[in-house]
Amino acid sequence: METKSFKSAGKQEVWVKAMKEEFAMIEKNKTWELVDHPQDKEVIGVKWVYTTKLNSDVSIQKHKVMLVAKDDLICTGNNETMIKEFKENMMKTFEMIDLGLMHYFLGIKINQEEKGIFISQKKYIENLLKKFKMERCKTVATPLVTNERFKKEIDSKKADASIYKSLIGSLLYLTATWPNIMYATSLFSRFMQIPS
């Protein structure tokens, strides 16, 4: 039920309901004020962003939509009384709801257990492999051939710089849970300007 476009979301009742709820909250909180377009100013465009919030067992917790670049508020600390007061205050002021313990954050799965907090980017990795059409690639023990020297090849065919930059950015984000790829990713990032 994941969706990326307004056109697709408009055909699914769960997303239509979520968009109506978000818009009602924007109006209630007076987040924006609708004004006539000043002739000497550029119009700021907005975009609906659709997210399916998941529980730790990967069941759907909530369908969430946003009209601006914002996300849920994360509150953390070691004083439970202060956290409780803060959450109550935020819920009263902004009509927020407490979703409980965090399970996913920016593509990172979070398991909070008595033994500790464990993070994983398995879903992010799977999506990354699909994005770059590498689902069937073979795994290797080290992400880089040892003692290999890299240099720019001026006469070779140029690669698509936007795809290369997207790949490097994705790999850099992946180093949050896979620090062993940091050296190789940093090395490859040197060739982002004109990849070949």
CYANA upper distance limits for C-alpha pairs under 8 A (distance plus 0.5 A):
  2 GLU  CA     50 TYR  CA      8.06
  2 GLU  CA     51 THR  CA      7.74
  2 GLU  CA     52 THR  CA      7.14
  3 THR  CA      8 SER  CA      7.03
  3 THR  CA      9 ALA  CA      6.69
  3 THR  CA     50 TYR  CA      6.92
  3 THR  CA     51 THR  CA      8.50
  4 LYS  CA      8 SER  CA      7.86
  4 LYS  CA      9 ALA  CA      8.09
  4 LYS  CA     49 VAL  CA      7.73
  4 LYS  CA     50 TYR  CA      6.90
  5 SER  CA      9 ALA  CA      6.67
  5 SER  CA     48 TRP  CA      8.32
  6 PHE  CA     10 GLY  CA      6.38
  6 PHE  CA     48 TRP  CA      7.30
  7 LYS  CA     11 LYS  CA      7.53
  8 SER  CA     12 GLN  CA      7.69
  9 ALA  CA     13 GLU  CA      8.47
  9 ALA  CA     15 TRP  CA      5.94
  9 ALA  CA     16 VAL  CA      7.16
 10 GLY  CA     15 TRP  CA      7.34
 10 GLY  CA     16 VAL  CA      6.25
 11 LYS  CA     16 VAL  CA      8.15
 12 GLN  CA     16 VAL  CA      6.86
 13 GLU  CA     17 LYS  CA      6.57
 14 VAL  CA     18 ALA  CA      6.74
 14 VAL  CA     63 HIS  CA      7.49
 15 TRP  CA     19 MET  CA      6.55
 15 TRP  CA     50 TYR  CA      8.42
 15 TRP  CA     63 HIS  CA      7.34
 15 TRP  CA     64 LYS  CA      8.36
 15 TRP  CA     65 VAL  CA      8.08
 16 VAL  CA     20 LYS  CA      6.75
 17 LYS  CA     21 GLU  CA      6.75
 18 ALA  CA     22 GLU  CA      6.70
 18 ALA  CA     63 HIS  CA      6.95
 18 ALA  CA     64 LYS  CA      6.54
 18 ALA  CA     65 VAL  CA      6.58
 19 MET  CA     23 PHE  CA      6.60
 19 MET  CA     64 LYS  CA      8.49
 19 MET  CA     65 VAL  CA      6.45
 19 MET  CA     66 MET  CA      8.23
 20 LYS  CA     24 ALA  CA      6.56
 21 GLU  CA     25 MET  CA      6.72
 22 GLU  CA     26 ILE  CA      6.75
 22 GLU  CA     65 VAL  CA      7.13
 22 GLU  CA     66 MET  CA      7.17
 22 GLU  CA     67 LEU  CA      8.32
 23 PHE  CA     27 GLU  CA      6.79
 24 ALA  CA     28 LYS  CA      6.55
 25 MET  CA     29 ASN  CA      6.45
 26 ILE  CA     30 LYS  CA      6.43
 26 ILE  CA     31 THR  CA      5.73
 26 ILE  CA     32 TRP  CA      7.52
 27 GLU  CA     31 THR  CA      7.08
 27 GLU  CA     32 TRP  CA      7.82
 29 ASN  CA     94 PHE  CA      7.41
 37 HIS  CA     41 LYS  CA      7.97
 37 HIS  CA     43 VAL  CA      7.82
 46 VAL  CA     67 LEU  CA      6.68
 46 VAL  CA     68 VAL  CA      6.74
 47 LYS  CA     66 MET  CA      8.49
 47 LYS  CA     67 LEU  CA      6.05
 47 LYS  CA     68 VAL  CA      7.07
 48 TRP  CA     65 VAL  CA      6.99
 48 TRP  CA     66 MET  CA      6.09
 48 TRP  CA     67 LEU  CA      5.17
 48 TRP  CA     68 VAL  CA      7.67
 49 VAL  CA     65 VAL  CA      5.93
 49 VAL  CA     66 MET  CA      5.65
 49 VAL  CA     67 LEU  CA      6.89
 49 VAL  CA     68 VAL  CA      8.14
 50 TYR  CA     63 HIS  CA      8.03
 50 TYR  CA     64 LYS  CA      6.53
 50 TYR  CA     65 VAL  CA      5.13
 50 TYR  CA     66 MET  CA      7.29
 51 THR  CA     63 HIS  CA      6.62
 51 THR  CA     64 LYS  CA      5.68
 51 THR  CA     65 VAL  CA      6.64
 52 THR  CA     60 ILE  CA      7.25
 52 THR  CA     61 GLN  CA      8.01
 52 THR  CA     62 LYS  CA      6.53
 52 THR  CA     63 HIS  CA      5.24
 52 THR  CA     64 LYS  CA      6.61
 53 LYS  CA     60 ILE  CA      6.65
 53 LYS  CA     61 GLN  CA      5.87
 53 LYS  CA     62 LYS  CA      5.62
 53 LYS  CA     63 HIS  CA      6.70
 53 LYS  CA     64 LYS  CA      7.49
 53 LYS  CA    104 TYR  CA      8.12
 54 LEU  CA     58 VAL  CA      5.72
 54 LEU  CA     59 SER  CA      6.15
 54 LEU  CA     60 ILE  CA      5.22
 54 LEU  CA     61 GLN  CA      5.54
 54 LEU  CA     62 LYS  CA      7.59
 54 LEU  CA    103 HIS  CA      7.56
 54 LEU  CA    104 TYR  CA      7.54
 55 ASN  CA     59 SER  CA      5.92
 55 ASN  CA     60 ILE  CA      6.71
 55 ASN  CA     61 GLN  CA      6.12
 55 ASN  CA    103 HIS  CA      6.54
 55 ASN  CA    104 TYR  CA      8.48
 56 SER  CA    103 HIS  CA      5.96
 56 SER  CA    104 TYR  CA      8.45
 56 SER  CA    109 LYS  CA      8.42
 56 SER  CA    110 ILE  CA      8.33
 56 SER  CA    111 ASN  CA      7.65
 66 MET  CA     70 LYS  CA      7.57
 66 MET  CA     71 ASP  CA      8.21
 75 CYS  CA     83 ILE  CA      7.59
 76 THR  CA     83 ILE  CA      7.72
 77 GLY  CA     83 ILE  CA      7.56
 79 ASN  CA     83 ILE  CA      6.87
 80 GLU  CA     84 LYS  CA      6.56
 81 THR  CA     85 GLU  CA      6.72
 82 MET  CA     86 PHE  CA      6.52
 83 ILE  CA     87 LYS  CA      6.61
 84 LYS  CA     88 GLU  CA      6.69
 85 GLU  CA     89 ASN  CA      6.63
 86 PHE  CA     90 MET  CA      6.67
 87 LYS  CA     91 MET  CA      6.55
 87 LYS  CA     98 ASP  CA      7.95
 88 GLU  CA     92 LYS  CA      6.71
 89 ASN  CA     93 THR  CA      6.58
 90 MET  CA     94 PHE  CA      6.24
 90 MET  CA     95 GLU  CA      7.63
 90 MET  CA     96 MET  CA      6.98
 91 MET  CA     95 GLU  CA      5.08
 91 MET  CA     96 MET  CA      4.89
 91 MET  CA     97 ILE  CA      6.60
 91 MET  CA     98 ASP  CA      8.36
 92 LYS  CA     96 MET  CA      7.91
101 LEU  CA    112 GLN  CA      8.34
102 MET  CA    110 ILE  CA      7.26
103 HIS  CA    109 LYS  CA      6.28
103 HIS  CA    110 ILE  CA      5.31
103 HIS  CA    111 ASN  CA      6.89
104 TYR  CA    108 ILE  CA      5.95
104 TYR  CA    109 LYS  CA      5.00
104 TYR  CA    110 ILE  CA      6.16
105 PHE  CA    109 LYS  CA      7.11
105 PHE  CA    110 ILE  CA      7.97
107 GLY  CA    121 GLN  CA      6.90
107 GLY  CA    123 LYS  CA      7.76
107 GLY  CA    124 TYR  CA      6.16
108 ILE  CA    119 ILE  CA      6.90
108 ILE  CA    120 SER  CA      6.16
108 ILE  CA    121 GLN  CA      5.39
108 ILE  CA    124 TYR  CA      7.79
109 LYS  CA    119 ILE  CA      5.99
109 LYS  CA    120 SER  CA      5.55
109 LYS  CA    121 GLN  CA      6.58
109 LYS  CA    122 LYS  CA      8.33
110 ILE  CA    117 ILE  CA      7.42
110 ILE  CA    118 PHE  CA      6.29
110 ILE  CA    119 ILE  CA      5.15
110 ILE  CA    120 SER  CA      7.17
111 ASN  CA    117 ILE  CA      6.20
111 ASN  CA    118 PHE  CA      5.56
111 ASN  CA    119 ILE  CA      6.83
112 GLN  CA    116 GLY  CA      6.71
112 GLN  CA    117 ILE  CA      5.00
112 GLN  CA    118 PHE  CA      6.94
113 GLU  CA    117 ILE  CA      6.49
113 GLU  CA    118 PHE  CA      8.39
119 ILE  CA    177 THR  CA      7.59
120 SER  CA    177 THR  CA      6.93
121 GLN  CA    125 ILE  CA      6.58
121 GLN  CA    174 LEU  CA      7.77
121 GLN  CA    177 THR  CA      7.31
122 LYS  CA    126 GLU  CA      6.73
123 LYS  CA    127 ASN  CA      6.72
124 TYR  CA    128 LEU  CA      6.55
125 ILE  CA    129 LEU  CA      6.63
125 ILE  CA    174 LEU  CA      8.30
126 GLU  CA    130 LYS  CA      6.84
126 GLU  CA    135 GLU  CA      7.95
127 ASN  CA    131 LYS  CA      6.55
128 LEU  CA    132 PHE  CA      6.84
128 LEU  CA    170 SER  CA      8.02
129 LEU  CA    133 LYS  CA      6.34
129 LEU  CA    134 MET  CA      5.24
129 LEU  CA    135 GLU  CA      5.53
130 LYS  CA    134 MET  CA      6.55
130 LYS  CA    135 GLU  CA      6.10
132 PHE  CA    167 LEU  CA      8.39
143 PRO  CA    181 ILE  CA      6.87
143 PRO  CA    184 ALA  CA      7.09
144 LEU  CA    184 ALA  CA      6.59
152 LYS  CA    191 PHE  CA      7.83
152 LYS  CA    195 PRO  CA      8.30
152 LYS  CA    196 SER  CA      7.70
153 GLU  CA    196 SER  CA      7.13
154 ILE  CA    196 SER  CA      8.30
156 SER  CA    196 SER  CA      6.70
157 LYS  CA    196 SER  CA      6.32
158 LYS  CA    194 ILE  CA      7.57
158 LYS  CA    195 PRO  CA      6.53
158 LYS  CA    196 SER  CA      4.78
159 ALA  CA    164 TYR  CA      7.90
159 ALA  CA    194 ILE  CA      8.16
159 ALA  CA    195 PRO  CA      5.88
159 ALA  CA    196 SER  CA      5.33
160 ASP  CA    164 TYR  CA      6.80
160 ASP  CA    195 PRO  CA      7.81
161 ALA  CA    165 LYS  CA      6.48
161 ALA  CA    192 MET  CA      7.16
161 ALA  CA    193 GLN  CA      7.55
161 ALA  CA    194 ILE  CA      6.95
161 ALA  CA    195 PRO  CA      6.56
162 SER  CA    166 SER  CA      6.58
163 ILE  CA    167 LEU  CA      6.67
164 TYR  CA    168 ILE  CA      6.76
164 TYR  CA    192 MET  CA      7.15
164 TYR  CA    195 PRO  CA      7.62
165 LYS  CA    169 GLY  CA      6.53
165 LYS  CA    189 SER  CA      8.39
165 LYS  CA    192 MET  CA      6.43
166 SER  CA    170 SER  CA      6.57
167 LEU  CA    171 LEU  CA      6.66
168 ILE  CA    172 LEU  CA      6.58
168 ILE  CA    185 THR  CA      7.00
168 ILE  CA    188 PHE  CA      7.91
168 ILE  CA    189 SER  CA      6.69
169 GLY  CA    173 TYR  CA      6.79
170 SER  CA    174 LEU  CA      6.77
171 LEU  CA    175 THR  CA      7.04
171 LEU  CA    181 ILE  CA      8.33
171 LEU  CA    185 THR  CA      6.99
172 LEU  CA    176 ALA  CA      8.34
172 LEU  CA    182 MET  CA      7.54
172 LEU  CA    185 THR  CA      7.09
172 LEU  CA    186 SER  CA      8.42
174 LEU  CA    178 TRP  CA      6.50
174 LEU  CA    179 PRO  CA      8.48
175 THR  CA    179 PRO  CA      5.10
175 THR  CA    180 ASN  CA      7.87
175 THR  CA    181 ILE  CA      6.88
175 THR  CA    182 MET  CA      6.48
178 TRP  CA    182 MET  CA      8.22
181 ILE  CA    185 THR  CA      6.52
182 MET  CA    186 SER  CA      6.43
183 TYR  CA    187 LEU  CA      6.61
184 ALA  CA    188 PHE  CA      6.71
185 THR  CA    189 SER  CA      6.56
186 SER  CA    190 ARG  CA      7.39
187 LEU  CA    191 PHE  CA      8.49
188 PHE  CA    192 MET  CA      7.91
191 PHE  CA    195 PRO  CA      5.78
